[in-house]
Amino acid sequence: MMGKEELEAFAREAAKTLKTEQDFNNSRTMLTKVTVEAALNAKLDDHLGYARHEQLPSENSRPPGGLHLTMAVTRNCLQGQN
């Protein structure tokens, strides 16, 4: 994790490339998206008990807490009906 000084230095360097209000808005949107995705992925990894790209637990074991995910696809979903 970046410290306060490192984050400020990064922000100052990135700000040098911003020329218009649209540049600022695009940069802000991208930074928000990346930050939210990273936070959600960390939360998901914590919830599942393993990281996204790690090998899944063996078939005979379950993630911590005995939770297990099941995905069901119905005929209506396949036909594009909700």
Secondary structure, DSSP 8 states (H G I E B T S, - for coil): ---HHHHHHHHHHHHTT--SHHHHHHHHHHHHHHHHHHHHHHHHHHHHTS-TTS----TT---GGG--------HHHHTT--
